[in-house]
Amino acid sequence: MAITSNLSTIDRSLRGFIGIGVSAFALFNGDIIDDVFIEVLLGIFGVLNLISLASGWCPVYHLAGISTRKQ
């Protein structure tokens, strides 16, 4: 099973902005979030978006059969 890109350029860009923003918020939120578990979940979510940005592939889209990339 080969992994083929299923994200368009706009989708990848949005994931990059979201990934950077959420990861930075999780790391540098100060005293806004007091729960460490929520901070870790936000960090994981941000990193997963950055991985999707770099690879151009989203596993959730793959499982749902969705592709935003033009064929």
The first five atom37 places (N, CA, C, CB, O) and aatype in JSON, in Angstrom:
{
  "aatype": [12, 0, 9, 16, 15, 2, 10, 15, 16, 9, 3, 1, 15, 10, 1, 7, 13, 9, 7, 9, 7, 19, 15, 0, 13, 0, 10, 13, 2, 7, 3, 9, 9, 3, 3, 19, 13, 9, 6, 19, 10, 10, 7, 9, 13, 7, 19, 10, 2, 10, 9, 15, 10, 0, 15, 7, 17, 4, 14, 19, 18, 8, 10, 0, 7, 9, 15, 16, 1, 11, 5],
  "atom_mask": [
    [1, 1, 1, 1, 1],
    [1, 1, 1, 1, 1],
    [1, 1, 1, 1, 1],
    [1, 1, 1, 1, 1],
    [1, 1, 1, 1, 1],
    [1, 1, 1, 1, 1],
    [1, 1, 1, 1, 1],
    [1, 1, 1, 1, 1],
    [1, 1, 1, 1, 1],
    [1, 1, 1, 1, 1],
    [1, 1, 1, 1, 1],
    [1, 1, 1, 1, 1],
    [1, 1, 1, 1, 1],
    [1, 1, 1, 1, 1],
    [1, 1, 1, 1, 1],
    [1, 1, 1, 0, 1],
    [1, 1, 1, 1, 1],
    [1, 1, 1, 1, 1],
    [1, 1, 1, 0, 1],
    [1, 1, 1, 1, 1],
    [1, 1, 1, 0, 1],
    [1, 1, 1, 1, 1],
    [1, 1, 1, 1, 1],
    [1, 1, 1, 1, 1],
    [1, 1, 1, 1, 1],
    [1, 1, 1, 1, 1],
    [1, 1, 1, 1, 1],
    [1, 1, 1, 1, 1],
    [1, 1, 1, 1, 1],
    [1, 1, 1, 0, 1],
    [1, 1, 1, 1, 1],
    [1, 1, 1, 1, 1],
    [1, 1, 1, 1, 1],
    [1, 1, 1, 1, 1],
    [1, 1, 1, 1, 1],
    [1, 1, 1, 1, 1],
    [1, 1, 1, 1, 1],
    [1, 1, 1, 1, 1],
    [1, 1, 1, 1, 1],
    [1, 1, 1, 1, 1],
    [1, 1, 1, 1, 1],
    [1, 1, 1, 1, 1],
    [1, 1, 1, 0, 1],
    [1, 1, 1, 1, 1],
    [1, 1, 1, 1, 1],
    [1, 1, 1, 0, 1],
    [1, 1, 1, 1, 1],
    [1, 1, 1, 1, 1],
    [1, 1, 1, 1, 1],
    [1, 1, 1, 1, 1],
    [1, 1, 1, 1, 1],
    [1, 1, 1, 1, 1],
    [1, 1, 1, 1, 1],
    [1, 1, 1, 1, 1],
    [1, 1, 1, 1, 1],
    [1, 1, 1, 0, 1],
    [1, 1, 1, 1, 1],
    [1, 1, 1, 1, 1],
    [1, 1, 1, 1, 1],
    [1, 1, 1, 1, 1],
    [1, 1, 1, 1, 1],
    [1, 1, 1, 1, 1],
    [1, 1, 1, 1, 1],
    [1, 1, 1, 1, 1],
    [1, 1, 1, 0, 1],
    [1, 1, 1, 1, 1],
    [1, 1, 1, 1, 1],
    [1, 1, 1, 1, 1],
    [1, 1, 1, 1, 1],
    [1, 1, 1, 1, 1],
    [1, 1, 1, 1, 1]
  ],
  "atom_positions": [
    [[0.84, -1.17, 0.0], [0.0, 0.0, 0.0], [0.89, 1.24, 0.0], [-0.96, -0.01, 1.22], [1.62, 1.49, 0.96]],
    [[0.83, 1.99, -1.04], [1.63, 3.2, -1.16], [0.86, 4.39, -0.61], [2.03, 3.45, -2.62], [-0.35, 4.51, -0.79]],
    [[1.57, 5.26, 0.06], [0.96, 6.48, 0.58], [1.06, 7.55, -0.5], [1.65, 6.94, 1.9], [2.16, 7.96, -0.88]],
    [[-0.09, 7.99, -0.98], [-0.11, 9.05, -1.99], [-0.67, 10.31, -1.35], [-0.96, 8.63, -3.23], [-1.49, 10.25, -0.44]],
    [[-0.22, 11.43, -1.83], [-0.65, 12.71, -1.3], [-2.15, 12.89, -1.49], [0.12, 13.86, -1.96], [-2.68, 12.64, -2.58]],
    [[-2.84, 13.33, -0.45], [-4.27, 13.59, -0.56], [-4.65, 14.98, -0.06], [-5.04, 12.54, 0.21], [-5.82, 15.24, 0.21]],
    [[-3.67, 15.87, 0.08], [-3.91, 17.22, 0.55], [-3.55, 18.25, -0.53], [-3.12, 17.49, 1.84], [-2.49, 18.16, -1.15]],
    [[-4.43, 19.21, -0.73], [-4.15, 20.28, -1.68], [-3.17, 21.28, -1.06], [-5.46, 21.0, -2.12], [-2.87, 21.21, 0.14]],
    [[-2.69, 22.19, -1.85], [-1.74, 23.2, -1.37], [-2.38, 24.08, -0.32], [-1.23, 24.05, -2.53], [-1.74, 24.41, 0.68]],
    [[-3.63, 24.46, -0.53], [-4.32, 25.31, 0.45], [-4.52, 24.54, 1.76], [-5.7, 25.79, -0.11], [-4.31, 25.09, 2.84]],
    [[-4.92, 23.29, 1.66], [-5.12, 22.45, 2.84], [-3.81, 22.3, 3.62], [-5.67, 21.07, 2.44], [-3.8, 22.38, 4.85]],
    [[-2.72, 22.08, 2.91], [-1.41, 21.95, 3.57], [-1.01, 23.26, 4.24], [-0.34, 21.52, 2.56], [-0.46, 23.24, 5.34]],
    [[-1.26, 24.38, 3.59], [-0.93, 25.68, 4.18], [-1.72, 25.94, 5.46], [-1.2, 26.81, 3.17], [-1.16, 26.38, 6.46]],
    [[-3.01, 25.65, 5.41], [-3.84, 25.82, 6.61], [-3.36, 24.93, 7.75], [-5.31, 25.52, 6.3], [-3.32, 25.36, 8.9]],
    [[-3.0, 23.7, 7.42], [-2.49, 22.8, 8.45], [-1.17, 23.32, 9.02], [-2.29, 21.38, 7.86], [-0.9, 23.14, 10.21]],
    [[-0.35, 23.95, 8.2], [0.89, 24.54, 8.69], [0.64, 25.66, 9.67], [0.0, 0.0, 0.0], [1.26, 25.7, 10.74]],
    [[-0.27, 26.57, 9.32], [-0.6, 27.68, 10.22], [-1.22, 27.16, 11.52], [-1.56, 28.65, 9.54], [-0.86, 27.62, 12.6]],
    [[-2.14, 26.22, 11.4], [-2.78, 25.65, 12.58], [-1.75, 24.9, 13.44], [-3.93, 24.7, 12.18], [-1.75, 25.03, 14.66]],
    [[-0.9, 24.13, 12.8], [0.1, 23.36, 13.53], [1.07, 24.24, 14.28], [0.0, 0.0, 0.0], [1.37, 23.98, 15.45]],
    [[1.55, 25.28, 13.64], [2.49, 26.2, 14.3], [1.78, 26.94, 15.43], [3.07, 27.21, 13.28], [2.33, 27.07, 16.53]],
    [[0.56, 27.43, 15.16], [-0.17, 28.19, 16.17], [-0.52, 27.36, 17.4], [0.0, 0.0, 0.0], [-0.31, 27.8, 18.53]],
    [[-1.05, 26.17, 17.18], [-1.45, 25.32, 18.31], [-0.24, 24.82, 19.08], [-2.29, 24.13, 17.82], [-0.26, 24.77, 20.31]],
    [[0.82, 24.44, 18.37], [2.03, 23.97, 19.05], [2.66, 25.09, 19.88], [3.05, 23.43, 18.02], [3.08, 24.86, 21.01]],
    [[2.72, 26.27, 19.31], [3.28, 27.41, 20.05], [2.43, 27.73, 21.27], [3.4, 28.64, 19.14], [2.96, 28.02, 22.34]],
    [[1.1, 27.68, 21.11], [0.21, 27.94, 22.24], [0.41, 26.9, 23.33], [-1.25, 27.95, 21.78], [0.45, 27.24, 24.52]],
    [[0.55, 25.64, 22.94], [0.74, 24.57, 23.94], [2.06, 24.75, 24.68], [0.69, 23.2, 23.26], [2.15, 24.45, 25.87]],
    [[3.09, 25.22, 23.98], [4.4, 25.38, 24.62], [4.51, 26.65, 25.46], [5.48, 25.38, 23.56], [5.1, 26.64, 26.54]],
    [[3.93, 27.74, 24.95], [4.16, 29.05, 25.57], [2.88, 29.7, 26.08], [4.81, 29.97, 24.57], [2.73, 30.92, 26.01]],
    [[1.94, 28.9, 26.6], [0.66, 29.47, 27.0], [0.69, 30.2, 28.33], [-0.36, 28.39, 27.07], [-0.28, 30.89, 28.68]],
    [[1.74, 30.08, 29.06], [1.81, 30.76, 30.36], [0.88, 30.09, 31.36], [0.0, 0.0, 0.0], [1.0, 28.89, 31.61]],
    [[-0.02, 30.85, 31.92], [-0.94, 30.32, 32.93], [-2.37, 30.21, 32.41], [-0.92, 31.2, 34.18], [-3.31, 30.11, 33.2]],
    [[-2.55, 30.23, 31.11], [-3.91, 30.16, 30.55], [-4.51, 28.77, 30.77], [-3.89, 30.49, 29.04], [-5.65, 28.65, 31.21]],
    [[-3.72, 27.73, 30.47], [-4.19, 26.36, 30.67], [-3.43, 25.77, 31.85], [-3.99, 25.48, 29.38], [-2.2, 25.71, 31.85]],
    [[-4.17, 25.34, 32.86], [-3.53, 24.78, 34.06], [-3.4, 23.27, 34.0], [-4.3, 25.17, 35.29], [-2.68, 22.69, 34.8]],
    [[-4.09, 22.62, 33.07], [-4.09, 21.17, 32.98], [-2.99, 20.7, 32.02], [-5.47, 20.64, 32.53], [-3.03, 21.04, 30.83]],
    [[-2.04, 19.94, 32.51], [-0.93, 19.45, 31.7], [-1.42, 18.5, 30.61], [0.11, 18.75, 32.58], [-0.88, 18.5, 29.51]],
    [[-2.43, 17.71, 30.9], [-2.98, 16.76, 29.93], [-3.51, 17.49, 28.69], [-4.11, 15.93, 30.57], [-3.27, 17.05, 27.56]],
    [[-4.21, 18.59, 28.89], [-4.74, 19.38, 27.76], [-3.58, 19.98, 26.97], [-5.69, 20.5, 28.27], [-3.63, 20.02, 25.74]],
    [[-2.56, 20.45, 27.65], [-1.38, 21.0, 26.95], [-0.72, 19.94, 26.08], [-0.37, 21.56, 27.97], [-0.33, 20.23, 24.95]],
    [[-0.59, 18.73, 26.59], [0.02, 17.64, 25.82], [-0.85, 17.3, 24.61], [0.22, 16.39, 26.72], [-0.33, 17.11, 23.51]],
    [[-2.16, 17.22, 24.8], [-3.06, 16.93, 23.68], [-2.97, 18.02, 22.6], [-4.51, 16.81, 24.17], [-2.95, 17.71, 21.4]],
    [[-2.92, 19.27, 23.0], [-2.77, 20.36, 22.03], [-1.43, 20.26, 21.3], [-2.89, 21.73, 22.74], [-1.36, 20.48, 20.09]],
    [[-0.38, 19.92, 22.02], [0.93, 19.75, 21.4], [0.92, 18.63, 20.38], [0.0, 0.0, 0.0], [1.48, 18.78, 19.29]],
    [[0.3, 17.5, 20.71], [0.22, 16.37, 19.78], [-0.58, 16.76, 18.55], [-0.42, 15.15, 20.47], [-0.19, 16.44, 17.43]],
    [[-1.71, 17.45, 18.75], [-2.53, 17.9, 17.63], [-1.73, 18.82, 16.7], [-3.78, 18.62, 18.14], [-1.8, 18.68, 15.48]],
    [[-0.98, 19.74, 17.27], [-0.17, 20.65, 16.47], [0.91, 19.92, 15.69], [0.0, 0.0, 0.0], [1.13, 20.21, 14.52]],
    [[1.58, 18.98, 16.33], [2.65, 18.22, 15.67], [2.08, 17.35, 14.55], [3.41, 17.34, 16.7], [2.69, 17.23, 13.49]],
    [[0.93, 16.74, 14.78], [0.31, 15.93, 13.72], [-0.06, 16.77, 12.5], [-0.94, 15.23, 14.26], [0.05, 16.31, 11.37]],
    [[-0.5, 18.0, 12.73], [-0.77, 18.9, 11.61], [0.51, 19.26, 10.87], [-1.47, 20.17, 12.1], [0.5, 19.37, 9.64]],
    [[1.6, 19.43, 11.58], [2.88, 19.74, 10.94], [3.4, 18.53, 10.15], [3.92, 20.17, 11.98], [4.01, 18.7, 9.09]],
    [[3.16, 17.33, 10.65], [3.55, 16.13, 9.91], [2.73, 16.02, 8.63], [3.36, 14.86, 10.79], [3.27, 15.67, 7.58]],
    [[1.44, 16.31, 8.7], [0.6, 16.3, 7.5], [1.06, 17.36, 6.51], [-0.89, 16.52, 7.87], [1.02, 17.14, 5.3]],
    [[1.48, 18.5, 7.01], [2.02, 19.56, 6.14], [3.25, 19.06, 5.4], [2.37, 20.81, 6.96], [3.37, 19.25, 4.19]],
    [[4.15, 18.42, 6.11], [5.39, 17.96, 5.5], [5.19, 16.81, 4.53], [6.36, 17.55, 6.58], [5.84, 16.74, 3.49]],
    [[4.28, 15.9, 4.87], [4.11, 14.71, 4.04], [3.06, 14.88, 2.94], [3.74, 13.54, 4.89], [3.12, 14.2, 1.92]],
    [[2.11, 15.79, 3.15], [1.04, 15.97, 2.17], [-0.02, 14.88, 2.25], [0.0, 0.0, 0.0], [-0.84, 14.75, 1.35]],
    [[0.01, 14.1, 3.33], [-0.91, 12.97, 3.49], [-1.59, 13.05, 4.84], [-0.17, 11.64, 3.33], [-0.94, 13.28, 5.86]],
    [[-2.9, 12.85, 4.85], [-3.68, 12.85, 6.08], [-4.3, 11.47, 6.27], [-4.77, 13.96, 6.07], [-5.06, 11.02, 5.41]],
    [[-4.0, 10.78, 7.37], [-4.56, 9.44, 7.58], [-6.09, 9.45, 7.75], [-3.93, 8.81, 8.8], [-6.76, 8.5, 7.35]],
    [[-6.64, 10.51, 8.33], [-8.09, 10.59, 8.5], [-8.77, 10.72, 7.14], [-8.48, 11.78, 9.42], [-9.78, 10.06, 6.88]],
    [[-8.21, 11.57, 6.27], [-8.75, 11.69, 4.92], [-8.64, 10.36, 4.19], [-8.0, 12.79, 4.13], [-9.55, 9.97, 3.45]],
    [[-7.53, 9.66, 4.39], [-7.33, 8.36, 3.74], [-8.4, 7.36, 4.16], [-5.93, 7.81, 4.06], [-8.97, 6.66, 3.32]],
    [[-8.67, 7.28, 5.46], [-9.68, 6.35, 5.96], [-11.08, 6.72, 5.48], [-9.65, 6.31, 7.48], [-11.91, 5.84, 5.23]],
    [[-11.35, 8.02, 5.34], [-12.67, 8.48, 4.9], [-12.81, 8.49, 3.37], [-12.95, 9.87, 5.45], [-13.91, 8.68, 2.85]],
    [[-11.71, 8.28, 2.66], [-11.75, 8.31, 1.21], [-11.85, 9.7, 0.62], [0.0, 0.0, 0.0], [-12.38, 9.89, -0.47]],
    [[-11.34, 10.69, 1.36], [-11.41, 12.09, 0.93], [-10.05, 12.5, 0.37], [-11.82, 13.02, 2.11], [-9.01, 12.11, 0.89]],
    [[-10.08, 13.3, -0.68], [-8.85, 13.88, -1.21], [-9.16, 15.3, -1.68], [-8.26, 13.02, -2.37], [-10.08, 15.51, -2.48]],
    [[-8.39, 16.27, -1.18], [-8.57, 17.66, -1.63], [-7.58, 18.01, -2.73], [-8.41, 18.63, -0.44], [-7.62, 19.12, -3.26]],
    [[-6.73, 17.1, -3.06], [-5.72, 17.33, -4.11], [-6.35, 17.08, -5.48], [-4.49, 16.4, -3.9], [-7.07, 16.11, -5.7]],
    [[-6.06, 17.99, -6.39], [-6.55, 17.83, -7.75], [-5.8, 16.71, -8.44], [-6.42, 19.14, -8.55], [-4.57, 16.64, -8.36]],
    [[-6.52, 15.85, -9.1], [-5.9, 14.71, -9.79], [-5.37, 15.08, -11.13], [-6.89, 13.58, -9.94], [-4.81, 14.24, -11.84]]
  ]
}
